[in-house]
Amino acid sequence: MPAEAEAIRRAVRTASIELLGDDCILAGAEHVPGLVDLLSDPAVSAPIHDLPRPITKDSIWAWVRDAEKLRQDGEAILAVTANSSGHVTGFFRFTILPERSAAEIAGARRADHQNSGDGAAWAARSFGWAFDALNVRLIGVTAAFDNVRSARIIEAAGFVAMGEQDNIRPDGAVRRSRYWEMTRDAWRAKCHAP
Ligand SMILES: CC(C)(COP(=O)(O)OP(=O)(O)OC[C@H]1O[C@@H](n2cnc3c(N)ncnc32)[C@H](O)[C@@H]1OP(=O)(O)O)[C@@H](O)C(=O)NCCC(=O)NCCS
């Protein structure tokens, strides 16, 4: 529906990132050094297939700029999380497909914030925010086969396993992934369940 797609594009352009979390902010030039530090750690970046490779100041600056251009077109949002000293501690990237009323979400947190025991809550805020702020009808997520923490979080949130796919990394490497989907109706029913 063109009207729905246009409304989603408008929502992407105007979304309040702080509603994603009070530690969240739209990624900008000032976050490039922090993102390079964050993503240079394979514990953070290795599980994510669509990051720029290699990770350098230039490639990450291009990634941030590209995300901002896509945001203006209503097709992506790159948000970073930062601690009270302003250091980048993680990121969420939303890829939006307005004509399909869908979003894909990827994210990661710094290695010393991993194995926190609250990964489910950390991820859930991105799912809830995408449904509420962007008003998409579907969210898709993928994870590498050996990414047991992500699979656990995704399935506990109620996503439905849809199968497997090959993801091609920007450096040409192929990664076999599992993928899952969740509808907005299913998410809201789950959130409002007694
Ligand atoms: C994925 C990520 C956000 C999860 O956050 P986290 O703080 O590490 O997550 P948690 O410690 O809450 O662990 C998540 C779940 O996995 C479980 N888990 C942890 N290690 C496990 C293991 N070896 N086997 C089985 N389950 C395991 C935890 O018990 C928890 O389940 P629970 O909520 O039912 O208790 C974080 O690990 C990360 O940033 N990883 C690198 C990037 C990444 O993988 N991003 C996702 C790409 S799809």
The ligand as an ORCA input file, in Angstrom:
! r2SCAN-3c Opt
* xyz 0 1
  C      23.710    -10.990     21.310
  C      23.939    -10.083     22.513
  C      23.296     -8.715     22.270
  C      23.258    -10.732     23.724
  O      23.486     -9.973     24.889
  P      24.110    -10.709     26.185
  O      24.164     -9.730     27.301
  O      25.399    -11.338     25.793
  O      22.991    -11.827     26.440
  P      22.688    -12.707     27.730
  O      23.850    -12.826     28.665
  O      21.413    -12.206     28.341
  O      22.438    -14.146     27.085
  C      21.341    -14.357     26.230
  C      20.734    -15.726     26.485
  O      21.638    -16.724     26.015
  C      21.848    -17.664     27.064
  N      23.202    -18.196     26.883
  C      24.362    -17.589     27.110
  N      25.385    -18.407     26.780
  C      24.818    -19.569     26.349
  C      25.338    -20.792     25.888
  N      26.643    -21.005     25.785
  N      24.472    -21.750     25.507
  C      23.134    -21.559     25.592
  N      22.572    -20.394     26.029
  C      23.430    -19.426     26.410
  C      21.667    -16.867     28.343
  O      21.373    -17.704     29.451
  C      20.483    -15.998     27.966
  O      19.290    -16.746     28.032
  P      18.180    -16.375     29.133
  O      17.748    -14.946     28.819
  O      17.098    -17.358     28.918
  O      18.861    -16.485     30.459
  C      25.451     -9.905     22.807
  O      25.997    -11.146     23.211
  C      26.250     -9.381     21.626
  O      26.312     -8.187     21.404
  N      26.886    -10.302     20.870
  C      27.736     -9.957     19.724
  C      26.939     -9.463     18.536
  C      25.794    -10.348     18.185
  O      25.835    -11.570     18.251
  N      24.722     -9.678     17.773
  C      23.492    -10.331     17.347
  C      23.577    -10.655     15.908
  S      22.000    -11.331     15.409
*
